[in-house]
Amino acid sequence: MTSVRTPGWADVTAAAQLLDGIAEVTPLAHSRWLSEVAGTEVLLKCENLQRTGSFKLRGAYTRIARLTADERANGVVAASAGNHAQGVALAARQLDTRATIFMPEGAALPKVQATQGYGADIELVGVDVSESIAAAVEFAERTGAVLIHPFDHPDVIAGQGTVGAEILTQLPDVRTVLVPIGGGGLTAGVALLREVRPDVRVVGVQAAAVDAYPPSLAAGHPVRVDLGPTMADGIAVAEPGTVPFGIIHELVDEVVTVGEDAMSQALIGLLERAKLLVEPSGAAGVAALLDRPGAFEGPIVPVLSGGNIDALVLLEVIRHGLKAAGRFLTIRVHLTDRPGELMRLLTDLSSMQVNILNVLHDRASTALGVGEVEVALQVATRGPDHAEHVLRRLDQLGHAPRLSS
Ligand SMILES: Cc1ncc(COP(=O)(O)O)c(C=O)c1O
């Protein structure tokens, strides 16, 4: 949905009053690790610790609270695979409104259960969110329920903007805010702070695999891009929303993109160094900082926009990040099929202090010569320098290692 009304800073401060006692004022946590990387103060805005695990409650509550009693009597409907679903479900419950949430059939069970746990009716429809959205629109037309759009509405933007208002209160001398951006509701809301603090730089961060904002800003209007594969499902939105785009075009200094390696490494860094569990979309701001350590004026505040991640996805992302950081190697070595050869390889590896995670010993492949075996090893190293040393040393010892993906 679109609206001609553009929200401003006054709408954000009004939303902040509305959300008092409803949404948490989330912590702004100093990060020594990132401050060292960036060479300036870095503080993390922890919306991963918000109720429902993301900032989405702010916009959903603001939007539903502003419906008339008649509108609320018909209930609300939304479509989402994750964070928006939980935000709408909890906001509706707090406002005594019935919520129906359309989720794709393959939505992660923990997210379905969490949304159900907030009292929403769940409809599992479609193979992806766009099919769930179509079903939600049809439901709204049929029943009179109000469709709660995830980003393209002034009240949603004003609610998300309270993240920016809190940052200004918690850190008045902030200079740069890094915000993960999908449809643009959160970034537009945060960017409204520039009405009162034009000296603060607001930078949007999008996944390189779904980077609709840079071409849209260049064209001067929302442009649709293909949905490439990305672990950052929360910010994988093919086309900017009309209302957020207008604000972002006017107030946001820059939208940068980050790759999958950077997001997975940011997620691991936040776990290991800051003790914070963040989902890939929520780590995009930190990924931008790791990619461009000297590019932003401090104090810098990356918004950790969400922390909802499936344990299985977390496993995959950690594996990807460790590989990208050179801490996780898969090596193939051909050995002569003789007693003691495998032992010699493992002894050599242990002398290099690597941790062997997995060994696959294959003597049946037709690709092997007679009397030859292939050993595929997964090993953990201490980092890129150590990984390079291991490969060089194996080569010197005559093992001729080959890296595989
Ligand atoms: C964790 C997370 N970060 C960022 C976003 C992007 O928000 P917006 O679509 O308002 O740009 C989302 C949206 O779902 C999200 O779930």
The ligand as a MOL file (V3000), in Angstrom:
LIG
                    3D

  0  0  0     0  0            999 V3000
M  V30 BEGIN CTAB
M  V30 COUNTS 16 16 0 0 0
M  V30 BEGIN ATOM
M  V30 1 C 16.3000 -8.1420 11.0190 0
M  V30 2 C 15.8060 -7.1770 9.9900 0
M  V30 3 N 16.5780 -6.1360 9.6730 0
M  V30 4 C 16.2070 -5.2290 8.7630 0
M  V30 5 C 14.9840 -5.3460 8.1000 0
M  V30 6 C 14.6550 -4.3370 7.0490 0
M  V30 7 O 13.5800 -3.5360 7.3760 0
M  V30 8 P 12.8880 -2.6380 6.2630 0
M  V30 9 O 12.1520 -3.5790 5.3390 0
M  V30 10 O 11.9860 -1.7550 7.0230 0
M  V30 11 O 13.9680 -1.9330 5.5180 0
M  V30 12 C 14.1300 -6.4120 8.4130 0
M  V30 13 C 12.8480 -6.5510 7.7450 0
M  V30 14 O 12.1360 -7.5220 7.9070 0
M  V30 15 C 14.5450 -7.3540 9.3800 0
M  V30 16 O 13.7760 -8.4030 9.7010 0
M  V30 END ATOM
M  V30 BEGIN BOND
M  V30 1 1 1 2
M  V30 2 1 2 3
M  V30 3 2 2 15
M  V30 4 2 3 4
M  V30 5 1 4 5
M  V30 6 1 5 6
M  V30 7 2 5 12
M  V30 8 1 6 7
M  V30 9 1 7 8
M  V30 10 2 8 9
M  V30 11 1 8 10
M  V30 12 1 8 11
M  V30 13 1 12 13
M  V30 14 1 12 15
M  V30 15 2 13 14
M  V30 16 1 15 16
M  V30 END BOND
M  V30 END CTAB
M  END
